[in-house]
């Protein structure tokens, strides 16, 4: 099944930890403000989304009771709509307001182009 967003095992482990510490989570893919184009992790609803945002996917992470929504601005999605994103985690501290900042790590996006088959499946 085609997806727009996946997570590495390390990112999933950090998401479980953050969920346990803070509550339900959401992500918004930063478009350049604060920490470049890093995925920003917030408490669900803390970052207000609306008509100018696109829900890329609701991520189901084992050990997290509810899906974690992953959003991007509609204008950025127009540029990235052919891209598959993988959320990873690396050592270091980002410059944004993401929940993982105090942990000494930061979420990072690794990307690749979606295949023709994936694009067709997502369009259906």
Rosetta silent file (secondary structure, phi, psi, omega in degrees, C-alpha in Angstrom):
SEQUENCE: XXXXXXXXXXXXXXXXXXXXXXXXXXXXXXXXXXXXXXXXXXXXXXXXXXXXXXXXXXXXXXXXXXXXXXXXXXXXXXXXXXXXXXXXXXXXXXXXXXXXXXXXXXXXXXXXXXXXXXXXXXXX
SCORE:     score description
SCORE:     0.000 S_00000001
   1 L     0.000  128.109 -178.199    0.000    0.000    0.000 S_00000001
   2 L   -70.928  145.560  177.641    1.433    3.352   -1.042 S_00000001
   3 L  -140.053  158.467  175.979    2.068    5.994    1.589 S_00000001
   4 L   -94.811  -23.262 -174.943    3.355    9.549    1.624 S_00000001
   5 E  -138.075  133.966  171.201    5.016    9.284    5.050 S_00000001
   6 E  -130.254  170.698  177.252    6.878    6.532    6.897 S_00000001
   7 E  -131.732  149.223  173.966    9.015    6.532   10.039 S_00000001
   8 L   -78.246  162.292  175.792   12.257    4.813   10.964 S_00000001
   9 H   -57.203  -38.131  179.389   12.338    2.530   14.017 S_00000001
  10 H   -65.043  -41.188  178.305   14.324    5.210   15.905 S_00000001
  11 H   -66.247  -40.964  178.411   11.732    7.881   15.082 S_00000001
  12 H   -62.036  -40.528  178.638    8.900    5.540   16.131 S_00000001
  13 H   -62.945  -42.756  178.616   10.634    4.897   19.471 S_00000001
  14 H   -66.698  -38.173  177.011   10.990    8.625   20.097 S_00000001
  15 H   -61.579  -41.338  177.084    7.342    9.189   19.143 S_00000001
  16 H   -61.390  -44.045  179.595    6.288    6.563   21.714 S_00000001
  17 H   -62.414  -47.363 -179.272    8.430    8.293   24.357 S_00000001
  18 H   -65.510  -36.957  177.637    7.067   11.751   23.534 S_00000001
  19 H   -62.716  -43.007  179.549    3.487   10.438   23.498 S_00000001
  20 H   -64.489  -39.152 -178.382    3.995    8.944   26.955 S_00000001
  21 H   -75.979  -37.646 -167.451    5.497   12.177   28.297 S_00000001
  22 H  -118.700  -26.012 -175.493    3.196   14.728   26.668 S_00000001
  23 L   114.254 -167.866 -177.359    0.044   13.162   25.213 S_00000001
  24 L   -56.990  142.031 -173.180   -1.307   12.872   21.650 S_00000001
  25 E  -115.416  161.659  170.673    1.056   14.161   18.960 S_00000001
  26 E  -146.556  159.349  175.130    0.925   15.770   15.522 S_00000001
  27 E  -123.696  147.348  168.666    3.562   16.821   12.983 S_00000001
  28 E  -132.388  125.301  179.737    3.718   19.753   10.627 S_00000001
  29 E   -73.236  113.464 -178.600    6.397   19.765    7.953 S_00000001
  30 L   -65.221  141.250 -179.545    8.136   23.110    8.309 S_00000001
  31 L  -100.445   15.643  177.316    8.446   25.086    5.123 S_00000001
  32 E   131.517  -20.252  178.742   11.573   26.973    6.084 S_00000001
  33 L   -76.296  149.868  172.041   10.696   28.928    9.222 S_00000001
  34 L    68.784  -70.163 -172.699   12.519   28.200   12.470 S_00000001
  35 L  -129.382   50.085  179.014   14.410   25.010   11.616 S_00000001
  36 E    65.502 -125.742  178.295   14.725   24.873    7.846 S_00000001
  37 L  -117.969   45.221  179.893   12.428   22.195    6.492 S_00000001
  38 L   -81.369  150.979  172.247   12.379   19.945    9.539 S_00000001
  39 E   -74.805  127.505 -177.539    9.320   18.014   10.654 S_00000001
  40 E  -103.178  128.165 -178.483    7.999   19.780   13.753 S_00000001
  41 E  -101.024  128.490 -179.482    6.351   17.669   16.476 S_00000001
  42 E  -131.927  166.316  167.271    3.623   19.265   18.594 S_00000001
  43 E   -65.429  141.766  179.527    0.891   18.222   20.971 S_00000001
  44 L   -51.823  126.717  179.411   -2.171   17.341   18.896 S_00000001
  45 L    86.599  -10.831 -179.600   -4.014   20.590   18.187 S_00000001
  46 L   -70.180  -33.743  173.874   -1.199   22.834   19.439 S_00000001
  47 L   -98.641  117.902 -175.688   -0.331   23.806   15.865 S_00000001
  48 L   -79.126  122.817  177.040   -3.504   25.110   14.272 S_00000001
  49 L  -106.159  159.439 -179.746   -4.189   23.687   10.842 S_00000001
  50 L  -159.227 -154.285 -176.537   -6.798   24.885    8.385 S_00000001
  51 L   -64.271  -16.946  178.893   -7.681   25.211    4.741 S_00000001
  52 L   -93.417   10.957  179.038   -4.125   26.169    3.837 S_00000001
  53 E  -121.816  153.047  178.972   -2.794   22.830    5.141 S_00000001
  54 E  -118.629  129.825  172.741   -2.869   19.303    3.703 S_00000001
  55 E   -80.944  109.643 -179.125   -3.128   16.173    5.845 S_00000001
  56 E   -74.807  -41.388 -176.148   -0.497   13.917    4.278 S_00000001
  57 E  -171.038  152.819  168.491   -1.157   10.905    6.449 S_00000001
  58 E  -103.816  111.965 -175.025   -2.307    9.640    9.811 S_00000001
  59 E   -83.795  128.981  174.943    0.603    7.551   11.051 S_00000001
  60 L  -100.301  114.927 -178.403   -0.152    4.413   13.037 S_00000001
  61 L  -112.752  125.701  178.594    2.757    3.746   15.379 S_00000001
  62 L   -56.253  132.195  179.946    2.828    0.547   17.420 S_00000001
  63 L    89.832   -3.920  176.501    2.463    1.410   21.103 S_00000001
  64 L  -109.807  121.243 -171.497    0.789    4.776   20.415 S_00000001
  65 L   -65.915  -23.460 -179.459   -2.956    4.596   21.108 S_00000001
  66 L  -129.884  154.487  177.075   -4.042    7.069   18.421 S_00000001
  67 L   -60.650  150.461  176.476   -2.764    7.928   14.942 S_00000001
  68 E  -103.820  117.876 -177.408   -0.249   10.770   14.682 S_00000001
  69 E   -79.433  145.003 -179.561   -1.303   13.249   12.009 S_00000001
  70 E  -126.678  115.687 -172.926    1.304   14.607    9.601 S_00000001
  71 E  -114.903  160.431  175.019    0.518   17.947    7.922 S_00000001
  72 E  -151.828  149.310  177.037    2.111   20.252    5.359 S_00000001
  73 E   -64.016  147.716 -178.601    1.086   23.627    3.964 S_00000001
  74 H   -61.326  -38.508  179.970   -0.874   23.376    0.714 S_00000001
  75 H   -66.866  -38.237  177.033    1.615   25.584   -1.130 S_00000001
  76 H   -70.118  -37.276  178.871    4.530   23.397   -0.021 S_00000001
  77 H   -60.073  -36.681  178.139    2.579   20.250   -0.913 S_00000001
  78 H   -57.824  -34.076  178.627    2.274   21.504   -4.494 S_00000001
  79 H   -82.339  -29.139 -172.820    6.082   21.408   -4.678 S_00000001
  80 H  -107.454    6.607 -171.689    6.487   18.134   -2.745 S_00000001
  81 L   -64.055  -14.896  177.802    3.460   16.138   -3.975 S_00000001
  82 L   -98.092   13.779 -171.313    5.721   13.712   -5.859 S_00000001
  83 E  -115.148  135.993  171.353    7.831   13.046   -2.767 S_00000001
  84 E   -96.291  133.270 -178.076    7.762   10.271   -0.170 S_00000001
  85 E  -109.766  136.734  172.468    8.926   11.396    3.272 S_00000001
  86 E  -119.576  120.736  178.673   10.602    9.250    5.909 S_00000001
  87 E   -82.452  125.957  177.916   10.778   10.722    9.404 S_00000001
  88 E  -126.536  175.901  176.907   14.062    9.877   11.127 S_00000001
  89 E  -133.938  138.494 -178.683   15.801   11.094   14.268 S_00000001
  90 E  -134.907  156.825  175.829   19.426   12.215   14.601 S_00000001
  91 E   -63.818  150.072  178.335   21.572   13.558   17.442 S_00000001
  92 L   121.354  165.295 -178.092   21.612   17.312   17.849 S_00000001
  93 L  -115.750  127.493  176.573   19.254   20.046   18.765 S_00000001
  94 L   -76.511  171.623 -177.734   17.050   21.810   16.258 S_00000001
  95 L  -100.651    8.371 -174.865   16.271   25.507   16.440 S_00000001
  96 L   -99.916 -158.136 -176.719   12.487   25.153   16.462 S_00000001
  97 L  -109.048   19.147 -176.656    9.705   24.488   18.915 S_00000001
  98 L   -68.331  144.278 -174.111    9.451   20.767   18.305 S_00000001
  99 L   -60.156  -25.085 -176.779    8.766   18.568   21.358 S_00000001
 100 L   -80.299   -9.656 -174.468   11.946   16.496   20.960 S_00000001
 101 H   -51.031  -44.766 -179.753   14.303   19.495   21.338 S_00000001
 102 H   -68.378  -11.490 -177.279   15.008   18.946   25.082 S_00000001
 103 H   -83.584   -5.427 -179.689   15.942   15.305   24.392 S_00000001
 104 L    80.625   14.870  177.877   19.161   16.250   22.555 S_00000001
 105 E  -133.843  169.270  175.301   17.883   14.874   19.260 S_00000001
 106 E  -145.435  147.374  174.584   15.870   16.216   16.354 S_00000001
 107 E   -73.096  149.735 -177.038   13.517   14.797   13.800 S_00000001
 108 E  -142.128  145.732  176.259   14.772   14.865   10.225 S_00000001
 109 E  -100.871  131.475  168.859   13.114   14.171    6.867 S_00000001
 110 E  -111.603  137.341 -173.966   14.679   11.833    4.354 S_00000001
 111 E  -132.549  160.415  174.415   12.940   11.950    1.006 S_00000001
 112 E  -152.097  160.961  175.299   12.704   10.214   -2.337 S_00000001
 113 E   -73.242  141.343  173.635   10.492   10.572   -5.380 S_00000001
 114 L   -69.427  146.447  176.675    7.343    8.479   -5.384 S_00000001
 115 L   -75.006  164.728  176.838    7.274    5.808   -8.081 S_00000001
 116 H   -59.199  -40.600  179.572    4.737    5.964  -10.912 S_00000001
 117 H   -63.914  -43.435  178.821    2.890    3.022   -9.303 S_00000001
 118 H   -63.238  -43.671  178.754    2.772    4.806   -5.911 S_00000001
 119 H   -60.502  -42.569  178.695    1.506    8.013   -7.520 S_00000001
 120 H   -63.110  -43.748 -179.950   -1.236    6.093   -9.326 S_00000001
 121 H   -64.951  -41.604  179.903   -2.284    4.312   -6.123 S_00000001
 122 H   -67.683  -31.765 -179.827   -2.349    7.557   -4.127 S_00000001
 123 H   -72.948  -25.475 -175.730   -4.410    9.259   -6.839 S_00000001
 124 L   -72.851    0.000    0.000   -7.046    6.479   -6.774 S_00000001
